[in-house]
Amino acid sequence: MPETTNGLARGLRLQAAWCAALESPLYASLLESAADDLESGGPVATIIEGFGEEPGSAALALRLMGSVHRLVLDDTLPDLARHYPSTGGDGDDAAAWRLFRQALIDYPSRIRDLLAGGCQTNEVGRSAALLGGFLEVAHRTGLPLRILEIGASAGLNLRWDRYRYESAEGSWGDPSSRVRFTHSYDIPPPMNRPAEVIERKGCDLHPIDPNSEDGALTLRSLIWADQLGRMAQLDGALEIARDDPLEVEEIDAASFLERELARPRRGVATVVFHSVFMQYVDESSRQRIATAIEEARVFYLRMEPADTFEIRLDGELLGTCHAHGTHVRWVVNEQ
Ligand SMILES: C[S@@+](CC[C@H](N)C(=O)[O-])C[C@H]1O[C@@H](n2cnc3c(N)ncnc32)[C@H](O)[C@@H]1O
């Protein structure tokens, strides 16, 4: 078997294991079947031909799943929809795999076009991981917040203060919010802290417009089809975005920060933040981002992968969590 096929099959199996660990049995099973199919030269091999040289961060396995999910959501694949929970289906993985495989044979050019489009998510659940960091800054400074998100995608986490967070030890946010996090915290951050956002801005190299039909479909298609809680959070966030539009500027993060942080701002606590972003940024941009933040002496909050995912404020570890912002374990005590 060619080395690239081996590598791609390994990538599909690795993603299958992550999906299993992150509680998506349907995607875990479909990806295992896709790896078998690739190794036996089936339609998966044809569909992903030419994508073999990409780095792992390009998330080919998730793009494959997202491409087919998109055709389920836009009614191209009504039979597969009967087995995808996101469209009310039964989650039968064996039946889903047969139809998934057939879709690769029936719609090769549409799926290859979608595959080429990249994997651009906007995970609303990460607001639950970032919440404690924003509250920490508000608590320490007593100031209203000016928040700047780099790599904001559709900007859904820029509206973190419009969502509701609940834990065994406390809650925060609008009790009637259409986005509710009720199972995000193993060890919650202190929530008995007020915070007000008075300015919010985001940037992305390729912003998604959450208020366009295409943008919303892109975001929904990248939610794993058996994760209805994440889908409900995304749908709630899309509704809130419709009522409360904001622009995510199409600009590189380093240039955005150099401009936004050029002059000090008084009377506000400026927080630069990002989640699952740095792995996409080249070394020279990383340097420019670090310099802009250091020179401006603003707060720097982020949620990025390490051994697990870490939530850090400046140099301090605040907590850890899983990739989608669940299982948050806060490590900083009340000050
Ligand atoms: C995996 S997504 C994460 C999006 C969002 N932060 C979240 O957690 O849901 C990474 C985002 O970073 C953006 N991105 C990558 N490099 C960038 C850069 N140099 N400047 C601005 N955005 C960038 C991508 O377009 C993409 O939207």
The ligand as an ORCA input file, in Angstrom:
! r2SCAN-3c Opt
* xyz 0 1
  C     -10.209     26.243     14.054
  S     -10.837     27.829     13.668
  C     -11.318     28.368     15.293
  C     -12.326     29.453     15.240
  C     -12.788     29.981     16.587
  N     -11.696     30.634     17.257
  C     -13.338     28.887     17.468
  O     -12.701     28.509     18.462
  O     -14.432     28.397     17.176
  C      -9.374     28.811     13.345
  C      -9.691     30.150     12.703
  O      -8.493     30.914     12.599
  C      -8.521     31.654     11.374
  N      -7.143     32.062     11.055
  C      -6.084     31.277     10.761
  N      -4.968     32.021     10.578
  C      -5.321     33.318     10.777
  C      -4.624     34.561     10.758
  N      -3.313     34.613     10.493
  N      -5.308     35.686     11.028
  C      -6.641     35.641     11.305
  N      -7.350     34.498     11.332
  C      -6.721     33.347     11.075
  C      -9.151     30.655     10.409
  O      -9.655     31.287      9.258
  C     -10.234     30.037     11.289
  O     -11.432     30.762     11.218
*
